[in-house]
Amino acid sequence: MDVKLLELHETRDPIRQAVRSAVVTVAVDGEQIRLESGMYDLPQRVAGVQIDCAVTAGYNSNGTPAFWGLDKAARLRS
């Protein structure tokens, strides 16, 4: 299975710069899907698998990076 993060768009609060929403575009074996990032969003089906995006890198900027253990732009789960 080939999984690629194609795009990440984060919307931030203008005052506190907290991430208010994040949307990623992902390609799984060449099929694209847009996913809203969130711990409680249900996985979406693409290319025969279910996938979701739990968190994006923007959460590291206003918090404790070690808390998320995130080394890349987004955490995808399948």
C-alpha positions in Angstrom: 0.0 0.0 0.0 1.4 3.4 -1.0 0.2 6.3 1.2 1.1 9.9 0.4 0.2 13.1 2.2 -0.6 15.6 -0.6 -1.8 18.6 1.2 -2.3 20.0 4.7 -4.4 23.0 5.5 -4.7 24.3 9.1 -7.1 27.0 10.2 -5.9 28.9 13.2 -7.6 31.2 15.7 -6.5 34.8 14.9 -5.9 35.7 18.6 -4.3 32.6 20.2 -3.0 31.0 17.0 -4.5 27.6 18.1 -5.4 25.1 15.4 -9.2 25.2 15.1 -9.5 22.8 12.1 -7.1 20.8 9.9 -7.9 19.1 6.6 -5.5 16.8 4.8 -5.6 15.4 1.3 -4.1 11.9 1.1 -3.5 9.5 -1.8 -3.8 5.8 -1.1 -2.6 3.7 -4.0 -3.3 6.6 -6.3 -6.9 7.3 -5.0 -7.3 10.7 -3.3 -9.4 11.6 -0.3 -9.8 14.7 1.9 -9.9 14.0 5.7 -10.7 16.3 8.5 -8.3 15.8 11.3 -9.6 14.9 14.7 -9.5 12.3 17.4 -13.2 11.5 17.1 -13.7 11.6 13.3 -14.7 8.2 11.9 -12.3 6.7 9.4 -13.1 7.1 5.7 -12.9 4.3 3.1 -10.5 4.7 0.1 -8.6 2.1 -2.0 -10.1 -0.7 0.0 -8.9 0.6 3.4 -10.2 2.8 6.2 -8.1 5.8 7.1 -8.2 8.8 9.3 -6.0 11.6 10.4 -5.8 12.0 14.2 -3.5 15.0 14.5 -1.4 17.4 12.4 1.9 19.2 13.1 0.3 22.5 14.0 -0.7 21.1 17.4 3.0 21.0 18.3 3.4 24.7 17.9 1.1 25.7 20.8 1.7 22.7 23.0 4.2 20.2 24.1 5.6 18.3 21.0 6.5 15.3 23.1 2.9 14.8 24.1 1.8 14.0 20.5 5.0 12.1 19.5 4.6 13.5 16.0 7.7 13.7 13.8 6.0 14.3 10.5 3.2 16.7 9.2 0.3 14.4 10.1 -0.6 11.1 11.8 -2.6 8.9 9.6 -4.2 5.7 10.9 -5.5 2.8 8.9 
